[in-house]
């Protein structure tokens, strides 16, 4: 049996080419490999578009069918992963609109949502006087172990997931791809059809919002530390 599992490093062009060749031959081992490797990520991304896990799982199934139908047309101008996530995004976007949950998807000309909303709550800054525009309520100080402490805590991970789900739609998509799935800026722009500038603004706003929610979560814990 041939193994198509990649190591800890990013798949090489040769490995990806071999995998694609196997998929086009109808190799069941190759297909099982990519399903095992990407299904969890696809469900997480789909859930940023649709209202329930059940619908997200249906979208993922539609995505795999789309992969099988489109393999012969895939020209390799992007990585297989980027192509796969873009198929998922297109199907999830359509399904989300059908579920009447989301507004029409934004184009590259806009930032997606909240384009005029400040990344940080203005009430956290001094409004007048000598210290105008300086912090009135600065961010809580995090030591080098704070992020790890949040991540290893089950409750902390739940807080992160909740904070991400509370984000506006486009911020949620961008943060999921960049900070959860570990995609590059270029890959994220390709998948979501965003400009680099818009992607960067959306990610900054998303990270700022999530950090504010985590500050609220950490304050009672810090007092009790």
Secondary structure as GFF3:
##gff-version 3
##sequence-region A 1 225
A	DSSP	alpha_helix	13	24	.	.	.	ID=ss1
A	DSSP	alpha_helix	28	46	.	.	.	ID=ss2
A	DSSP	alpha_helix	53	70	.	.	.	ID=ss3
A	DSSP	three_ten_helix	71	73	.	.	.	ID=ss4
A	DSSP	alpha_helix	80	98	.	.	.	ID=ss5
A	DSSP	three_ten_helix	122	124	.	.	.	ID=ss6
A	DSSP	alpha_helix	146	152	.	.	.	ID=ss7
A	DSSP	alpha_helix	154	165	.	.	.	ID=ss8
A	DSSP	alpha_helix	169	175	.	.	.	ID=ss9
A	DSSP	pi_helix	176	180	.	.	.	ID=ss10
A	DSSP	alpha_helix	185	192	.	.	.	ID=ss11
A	DSSP	alpha_helix	196	224	.	.	.	ID=ss12
###
